[in-house]
Amino acid sequence: MDKYLEKHRRTIINLIELAILEDIGPGDITSDAIFTPGHASESLIISKGSGIFCGGEIARLIYQIIDPVINTEILIHDGTVVSPGTEIVQFTGPTVSLLRGERIVLNFLQRLSGIATETNRYARALQGTSIQILDTRKTLPGFRALDKYAVKTGGGKNHRMGLYDMVMIKDNHIRAAGSITAAVAKIRACHGTQYRIEVEATDLNEVREALESKADIIMLDNMDRETMGQAIQLINKKAEIEISGNVELDTIDSLKHLKVTYISSGALTHSARAFDLSMKFRTV
């Protein structure tokens, strides 16, 4: 299993178990009535669209939890480009167990492949530059580890996982603390240099204050192009720069010429369309 997935294995298992409880509950009353425990089938996940596949190991893990007897053969690796008709994963085992997991597996893989595909569009739009496309915390509750895995699979870079692994001083922190300077001072007093500090700036005055406070990263949030250009000149490589705020695929072309380190977009995860996959059965 991928090192990232292994690190988040317990979280992913908890999510899968919740999905199983939600969908199967006490049992599949349709399949249990039609098939005996000894009835076996093969099933195959097939792509119905063009994009980036993501989630092979997740499919294996789902069926391991539902019924360890099921054999999973992953035919293509995560991150592979697929087209309509591409055969992706094959399963063999008790028909009842395969049917119990069908919708759960498809729900996970369609979401992950959709995010990977959308992220890849952004990454390809930034080819030829040194700018990295970042995700955000705008993920489906419970799915964060997997949503961010899909971003990585599609060629993006993960921003912070949560509130616990990176310091980011946002507008409400600044208002409540009184200023950027005060907020940064409190972070330094509490954590020293343990964490890099990112500060959200909405105008040039806040950019200046973030620079004076020795922020490591300055986020230019919802700035117009002219102000953004002035801010970049003002920062002049004294900090890394992130552009954020209403970034979508059709705005990337107007941003990729700017000398910044990162562009972040919540659209990678909150607006990605589910990828079209299907599962086909045949009796063995």
N, C-alpha and C positions, 0 to 999 in steps of 0.2 A: 504494500500500500504506500502511496505517496507520503513523504515525511510530514507535509502539512496536514493531510487527512489523519495520519496517525496521531499527531499532536492533539487534534480536536476529536478524536475517536469517541470519547465518552459523550460529548455534546451531540455528536451526530447520531449515536445510538439512541440517546434519549429522544431525539426528534423523530427517528424512525419508529420507535416504540409508541410514541404519541400518535403517529400517522396510522399505525396498525390498529391501535385501540379505536381510533376515530372511524376507520373504514370497515374493519372486520368485526370489531366488537366481540360478541360471544360466538360468532361463526358465520360462514357464507351459506345462507339457507338455500340459495339456488344451486350452487355447485355441489354442496353436500348431498342434495337430493338426487342429483343426476349421476354422479361418478362415485365409484367405489374407491377405497384408499389405494388399491393396487393399480388403478388405471393411470397410465403414464402418457406424457406428451412432450413434444419439443415446442418451444416458442422462440420467436426471433424478433428482436427490435429492429425496425427498418426506418430509415429516414424518409420523410415525405417532403423535405425542403432542402435548401442549400445553406450551409453555415458551418459552425464549429461544434463538434460533439464534446460533451462534458458529462461525466458521471458514471463511467463504467464500474469503478470500484464501489460506488454507492449502490448500484443495482445488485452487485454481488452481495454486499452486506445486508441489504434488505431481505433478500431471499435466504441468506444464512440464518437470519433471525426468525423468519417465517417457518422455514423447514430446512435444516442443515443437509438433508438428503439431496436437495437440488444442486445440480452441477451448473456452474456459470462459466461460459467461455467468452471472454472479451475479445472481439474480433478486430477492433481498432482502438488506439490509444486516445485518451483525452487530449484535446487540442487538434485532432485531425479534422481536415476539411471534408465534409460530407455533402452529397448531392442526393436528389430523389432516387430511392431504390438502394442506397448503400445499406448493407447488412452490418449491424453494429455490435449486438450482443446476442448470444444464443443461450438458452436455458433448457435443461432436461431434468424431468422429475415427475412426481405425482401431479396429475392434472389439477386436482383440487387446490394444491399449494400454489401452483403456477397462476391459477385464476385468482386466488386470494391476493396475490401480490401485484397483479397486472396494473391496476390503476395507481397503486402507490408508487411503483417503479416509474411509470410514465410521468406522474406528476412531478417527481423529483428530477428526472432527466430532462423533461421539457423545460422546466424552469432554469436549470443549470446551463443547458445548451443554449437557451435563449439569451441568458446573460453573457455567456462566452462569445456568442455570435455578435451581440451588440457591442461589447467591449472591443472585439476585433475590428469592427468598423471604425471606431475611434482611433485605435492603435495604427491602423493602415492610413488613416487620414493624417497622422502625425509622422509618418515615415519620412526620412530625410531631415528630421530635426532631432535635437537631443531632449525634447520635452517628453515627460512621462505622463501618461494618463492615470489619474488616481480615482479610486472609488471613495465612498463616503459611508456614514453610518445610516444612510437611508435605505435600510434593508428590511426584508420581511422578518418580523419578530420571530426569534427562534432559528432562523435560517442564516444568521450572519456569517458563521464560519463557512458554510457552503456557498453562500452568495459571493463571498470574497474569494473562495477557491475558484469559482467560475470566472471571476474577473482575472485572476492570475492565468487561468487556462486560456483566456481570450487575448492575452498579451498586455494586460494592464498591471498596475502596481497597487498593492494594498496600502491604504492610509491606516490610521489607527484602528485597532479592532474595537476598542471601547473607550470609556472614560479613564481606564486604569493604566494604559500603556503609552500614553503620550500627552504632553501638556499642550492644550490649545485654548488660548484666551479669546473668547468670542464676545460679541457685542453686549450680551447680558452680563457677562463677567465684568466687563469694563464699566457699565453703568452702575452695577451694584458696588463695585470696588471704588468707584470715583474717577479712575483714570487708568490708562494702560500702565503708566509708571508704577502706580500703587499695586496693581495686580501682579506685574512682573516681580516687584520687590518681595511680595508675599510668597510667590512661588520660589524665588531664590532662597528666602529665609527658611522655607519649609524643606525644600528638596536639594538645595545647593545646585550642583551641576549634573545631578543624576539624570535629568531629562532635558532634551532639547525643547525650546519654547517656540511655539508658533503663535503669532498674534494676528487676529483679523483686523484689517483696516478698511474703512469705507471712504476715506478722503485723504488728501495729502497731509493734513495736520496729524492724522493718526499714523500715517506712514513715518513722518518725522519722529513722532514720539516712540514708535516701535523701534526705530533705528537707535535712538538715544538710549533706549532701555536694553539694547544689545539682544534683541530677539534673533533667534536663529533662522526662522522662516517667517516671512510676512505674506499673509494672504490678502490679495487684492479682491475684495468682495463687491460684486455688483457695480463695478466702476465702468464709466463710459470709456471708449477707446482713447480719447484725448487724455483723460486723467490717468488712465493706465500707463500710457506712454511716459507721462511726466513722473509717475511713481517709480517706474523702472529706472529712469535716469537718476532719480533721487537716491534710490537704493544702491545703484552702481556697484553691484556684486558684494555689498557689505552683508547681505543676507540672501538666503535662497528665496525664490518668489513662487507663490502659488496663485493661479487665477481661479476664481470660483464664482458661482452665481449665475444661474440660468444658462449653463453651458450645455449645448446640445450639438448633435452632429452637424447641423447646418451652420453653426457658428464657428466651428473649428478652423475653417480656412482663413477666417479673419483674425484668428489668434495665433496661428502657428508660426508667424513671422516674428513674434515678440520674443525677446531674450528673457525667457522665464524658465524655471526648473520643472514646474508641474502645472497641469491643468486638471482640476477635479470636476467630476460630474455625478450628481445623484442619479441621473437618468440611466446610468449603466445598470443599476439594480432596481430602481423603483419604477422604471418605465419599459424595461425590456419585455418584448413579446415572447410568450412561450413558443419554443421551437416545435415544429410539427413532427411527431414521431408516432409510430404505431407498433403494436405487438400482434404478430400472427402466429396461430397455433397449428400444429399438425400432430396426429397420433403416431406414436412410435410402435 
